[in-house]
Amino acid sequence: MLILAGMVFHVSLDVVHVTQMQSLKQSLSEEASSICPACGEWCEALQLHTVHFSPSMLNRYNAKKFVVLCPTCHEKAHSK
């Protein structure tokens, strides 16, 4: 029973994480009006990029720690 409770808790945390990340991506994409802030190009499918990872659970989903980028700029950001 304890193992089942642990698994349910873990899955619940995953659901919260996915929901928060989708919400961040949507709000930042709407704010950017589908324009990549790095290159200025229009992009229908901006991607969420973590600028700074917060070790604090209370500040983990702060929009200031993320940016949306076009796929090209997102790949460049990871190659630095």
N, C-alpha and C positions, 0 to 999 in steps of 0.2 A: 504494500500500500504506500509506503514511503517513497519507493522508486517511482510509482505512478504519479504521486503528488509532485515530485521533483521534475518529472518530464512535462507535466501540465504547466508548471511554473515557467520552465524554460521555453516552451512553445509560446506561452503568453508574452514573455519578454520579446521574442522574435516578432510576434504580431505587432506589438507596440512599436518596435524599431522600424519595421517596414512601413507602418502607417505614418509615423513621424517623418520619415525620409520622403515619402510620396507627397506629403503635405508641404514640406519644405521646397521640394522641386517644383510643385505646382505654383506656390506663392511667389517664389523667386523668378520663375519663368514668366508669370503674368506681370510682375514688376518690370522685368526686362523687355517686355513686349516682343518676345521672340527675336531679340537682337543680342548677339554675343557681346558682352561688355569688353572683351579683350580685343576683338578685331573689328567690331561694328557690323559684321555681316548678319543678314537675316537668316534664321535657322528655325525650322518648325520644331525640331526635337532637341532642345538644349539639354545638356547633361549636367547632373549635380556633381560638383567637385568640392571636396573638403579642403578648405584653406588651412584650418587649424583644428586638430583633434583635441577635444577637451576631455581630460581624465575624470572630470566631475560629472556625475549623472544628472545633476541639477542644471548644468549648462551645456549638456551634450548636443541638444537640438536647437541651439541659438542660431538664428539665421545669419548673424554676423560671421559665423565660422564657415559659411558655405558660399559658393558662387555657382551660377549656371554658365556653362560654356558650350560653344559649338563643338562637335566631335574633334575637329582639327586642333583647336586651342586646348581642349581637354587632354588630348594625347600629348601635346607640347608641354603642358603643365606637369604631366607625369614623367616626362623624359628629362626634366631639369634636375 
